[in-house]
Amino acid sequence: MKLKKKLLSGLLVLGLVATAFTGCGKKDDAKTFTVGFDAEYPPYGYMDDNGDYTGFDLELAEEVCKLKGWTLKKQPIAWDSKDNELNSGSIDCIWNGFTMNGREDDYEWSVPYVDNSQVIVVKESAGITKFEDLAGKKVGVQAASAALDVLSDEEEGQKALADTFGALQEFGDYNTAFAELEAGSIDALAMDIGVAQYQIESRGGGYIILDEHLNAEQYGIGFKLGNTELRDEINAALKELKANGKFDELAKKYGLEDMTCLE
């Protein structure tokens, strides 16, 4: 009897150990995909009225995770710290209206999925209708943004135009910048056309986008240099979402159906 009890006890211990290791294995297999994004960049990434992070890019990331069986972690970041976040490993990618043009060699890029332009937004009542009207005016722009890059680029950008401004003022986010525009502290804003359209619509009008555009560009998802494996997995998932109609459904939901370029 004692021998049987010892054998049963031993088998029980072995069973518990095996179960523990099996459980650990399952837990390790469940990948967490951490997306770095600007939390004040609608319609691509922002906080909704319920206090939840959402947007076109974040919903796309959610659909990718559903396909892959991953857990999505939405990680808001300061946009001018995005490279430090990526290189430190605290995020897996930068996915939030991220311009590829001029940064081709700085990241592993996904396929482009949105066509975009940098534009100038002004109040309807400002009397500003063309670029030359911006001479001597104070123009706002987001720090570390594509719009700032365009206005700083002497060779292929619009630095000559920026040199005519009275001042070029940087802001941490466009919600703050729009508040300054509304208050009259600045005269114009340089920004992405999709974000500009969203901001104007959500504020009930009162602003216009100048007909002249600063440039044309494309959005992609940026991964750390060398991380081609994750990039390829995301590319495959995006193409699957395009094929099953989910990509186009989300683009229409956020009013971006005329700007997408994913094939």
N, C-alpha and C positions, 0 to 999 in steps of 0.2 A: 504493500500500500504506500509506504513511504517513497519507494522508487517511482511508483506511478505518479504520485503527487509532485515529485521533483521533475519528472519528465513533462507533466502538464504545465508546471510553472515555467519551465524552460521554453516550451513551445509558445506559451502566452507572451513571454518577454520578447522572443524572436518575432512573433507576429506584430507586437506593438512597435518594435524597432523598424520592421519592414514597412509598416503603415506610415510611420513618421518619415522615412526616407522617400516613400512614394509621394506623400503629401508635399514634401519639400520640392521634389522634382516638378510637380504640377505647378507650384507657385512660381518657380523660376522660369517656367515656360511661358507664363503670362506676361507679355511685353507691355511696358508702359511707354507710350509715344508722347514725348513732351514737345509741344509746339510753343515757340516764343512769338509773341504778337504785341502790337500796340493796342492797348485797351481803349483808346480814344480815337479810333480810325474807322468810323462807319463809312460804307456798309460792310467793310471787310472784317473788322473786329471791334467790338464795343460791348458795353454793359447795357442790357435792356432794362425795361421798367421794373422787372422782377428781381433785378440784382444779379442776373446770370450773364455770363459772357457768351456772346453769339456773334453772328455775322456770316457773310458768304464763305470766307476762308475757313472759319472755325467749323461751320456745318460741313464743308467739304472734308475737313480733317476727321470729323466724326464718322462720316460715311466710309472713309478709307479704313478707319479702325474697325468698323463693323465687318468690312470685307476680310480684314486680316486677323480678326479675333484679338485685337489689341485693346488696351485701356488708354484713352486719351487724357492727357493732362494739359490743361490750358494754362500757360504760364505768361502772364502779362509782364512786359519788360519796358525799361526806358529805351526809346529807340536809339539814342546815341550810345547805348551800352550793348547793343545787340551782338557785336563781334566778340566782346568779352564773354557774354553769356554762352555763345555758341562754342567758342574755343575752350572754355572751361568745362564743357560737358553738361552744364545745367539745363540746356535745351538741346533737342535733337535737330531742330531746324528753325529757320526764320520763315514764317508763313503768314504774311499779312500785307497784301498790296506791296510786294517787294520788287522793286525795279531791277531788271537784269542788266540793262544797257549801261555800259561803262564799268560794270563790275564782273564782267565775264570770267576773269581769271582769279577772282577773289573767293569764289565758292564753287561747290559742285551744284549745278543748277538742274532743276526739274525741267520738263518741257514747258514752254510758255503756255499760259492758259487765258490771259486777258491782255487785250490791246489797250494801251493807256496813253494819255497825253498830259503834259503839264500846262496849266492854264492860269489866267489871272482873273480873280473875282473882285468885283467892286460893288458898292451900293448903286442901285438904279439912279439915285438922286445925285450921284457924285459928279456927273458930267464927264466921266472918263469912258471913252469908247474905243480907244486904240492905244497901242504901246507908247506912242510919242506923248500922249497925255499924262503918262506916268513920270515925266521929267520933274524932278524936285519933290516927288511924293514919297511918303513913308510906306514901304511895302513889307508885309510880314511873310514869314516862311517857317516851316518846321525845321528844327535843328536836325542835322544829319539826314536830311531828306533828299530825294531825287530832285525836287524843285530847287533846293539850295545848290546841289551839284551843277545843275544846268546854269544857274545864274552866276556860278563861280568859274565856269569853264571858258577859257579865253579862245580855244581853238574851235571846238564844236558846239559850244553852248551859247549862252546869252549874256556873257559878262559885259559886253558893250552896252547892252540895254540896262543892266543893273548899275553900271557906272553913272547913268543919268538920274538914278533915284536920289531923293534927298537922304534916304537911309534904307538899309535892309535889316530888319529886326527879326531875330530868331525867337521862336517859341517852342516850348516843350511838347505842345499838342495843339491841334487845330480848334478844339472847342474854346480854349483860351484865346486863340488868335481871332476867332470869329467874334468873341465878346469884345475884343479890342477894336475890331472893325466896326461893329455896331455902335460902340461908344464914340467912334471918331478918332481914337488914338492912333490908328493907322488908316491909310487910304485904300489899300489893296492887299490881296493875299495871293501868293503863288502856291499852287497845289495841284494834286491829281484830279483829273476831270470827274472820275467816279465819286470821289469824296466830295468834290465841290457840288455836284448835282444833288447828292444826298443831303448835304448841309443846307442848301438853298431850299429844297423841298420841305425838309423837316422844320425850317424856320418860317414857312409860310410865304416865301418870296421876299421881295425887297432887294434882291441882289441879282447881278447878271455876270455871265462869263464872257469875257472879251472874245471876239471872233478869231483873232490871231492866237495861235497856240505857241507855247515856248518850244515844244518838241513833241515827238511821238516815241513811244517806248512800249515795252512788254513786261508783264509780271511773271515771276517764277517763284519757286520755293528754293531757298538757299540752304545747302548742307555744308558741313565742314569739309574742307579740301581733303580728298582721299576717301571720303565716305560714299563711294559709288554704289555700294551694296544697298544701303537704305534708299538712296536716290532712285535706283532702278526699281525697287519694290514700290515706291510711291508712284513712279511713272506708270507702272503697270496697273496699279489700282485706279489712277485717274482715268486711264483709257477705258477701263472696265466701267467706271461710272459714266463716262461719256456714251459708251455703247448701250448701257441699260437705261439711259434717259435721266438719271438722277442729277448729273452735272447740269444739264440744261434746265431741269426743274428748279434747282437752286438759283441759277443765274436769273431766271425769270422772277423768282420770288424777291430778289434784291434789285431788280431793275437793271441788270447788267447783260441781258441777253444779246444786245447789239455790240457788246465790247469783247465777248469771249472769242478765243482763237484756238482752243484745244481741238485737235483733229481726231 
